[in-house]
Amino acid sequence: MSKRTSTRRTFLKVAAAGCGLSLLPAKAFARFEHPEPREGIDASLVITDEQAAKYGEESVEVVRMIREIPQIADGIGCYCGCHVRPGYRSLLTCFYEDGRGPGCPICKGQTKLAYRRHKEGQSLDRIRRAIDARFG
């Protein structure tokens, strides 16, 4: 096994552990389709700032971003492995009460990228391509 392969596997194990996920089968990291955003979706189920604060100030900031773009976040799949968890639907649901988003560097990274691109006026499709290029 090459050092590069070993490093990637180590990264995936650490990322999964950081999100509170046990070692996931290889299919958890297989290519997936981004979900279509639900009509009328809002951020009413996203955790509060107080709930996010236990993960640090960065998590509070990211949760505030998610609350501003629920229609975008609901159309983005998560690359950390959340998509194999029961009840998971999109990046938005990573930040629901039972989600792992506030403590996961991948969920937070995807959110920051989606938020920035949305503020630049990019479409959901362009945001998805940027997410895929960076995290896929």
N, C-alpha and C positions, 0 to 999 in steps of 0.2 A: 504494500500500500504506500502510495506516495505521501510525502509530508503535507501536500496541499489537500488531498482527500481527507487525511486525518484531521487537519485543521478545520475543514468544513464540517465534518461530523461533530467535532468538539463544539463548534459554534452552534450547530443546530440543537445539540443536547443542552447547552447552557441557555440558549434562547427559550427552549421548551420549558426548562426548569424555572426560568425567570418569569414565565407566564403562569406558573403554577400547574403546568401540564407534566404528566409523567412522560417517560420516553414513548414517543408515538411511533406507530408503524410508518414505513416509508410512504404509504399512500396518503398520509396526512400532509406531506409536502408535495404531492403531485399537483400538476397544473389544475386549476379550477376556473370556473366561469364567475365573473363578477355578477352579483345579483342585480336585478332591476329595482330601482327605488320604488317603494310603495307610495301610492298616491296619498297625499295628505299627511305624510309622516311628519312627526314633530319630535322634539327632544324631551318630552315630558317624562320618559323613563330613564333618562341619563342621571347618573348619580349626582349628588349635590357637591358643592365646593368643600363642605365639611367632610364628606365621605372621602373625597379625593385627597384631602390634605394629609391623611395618614401616609400617603405615598410620596409626599413632598410637594414643594411649590410648583415644580415642572408639571406634575400631574394635574394640579388645579388649573394651570394655564391651558393644558391640552383639553381638559373637560370643558372649559369655556369655549374653546375652538369648536369642539364637537357640537355644542349647543347652538352655535351659529350656523352650522352647515349640515343639519340632519338629513336633508334631501340628497346631499352629495355623499355623506358617510354611509347612508343606507344603500348606495349603489356601488360600494367598494367592498371587495372580499378582503379578508385578513390573511397575511402570509405567515403568521407565527404558528399556525396550527389550530387556532380557535375554531376554524370552520368544521372541525370534526366533533366539537363539543355539542351536547344536547342543548337545544334552544338557541344556538347561534344562527344568525342570519347574515350579518354584515358588520363592517367596522363600527357602525353605530351601536350594535348590540354588545360589542366588546366593552362598552362603557355603561351598560346597564348594571344594576346592583349585583348580579351574579357573574358579571364579566370580569375578564382579567386585564382589560385595557390600561387602567391607571398604573399598574405595576409592570407592564410589559414594554420593553424598549421598541419592539417592532410595531405594536399597535400605536404607540405614541409617535414614532417616526412617520408612519403612514399618515396619521392625522395631521401632523405639522406640514407635511408635503401637500396633502390635499387642501388644507386650509390656505396655504400660501398661493397655490395655483388657482384656487377658486377666487381669491382676492385679486389675482392678476386678470381675472375674467376668462379663464380657460373653461372649456366644456367638460362635462363628466367624462366623455371618451378620452380627451387629452389627459385628464387627471389620472384616469385608469392606466393609460399607457406609461405615464411617468412612474406610477406606483409599481407597475409590472417591471419596468426597466431597473428600478432601484432595489426592489424587494423580491422580485420573482426569480 
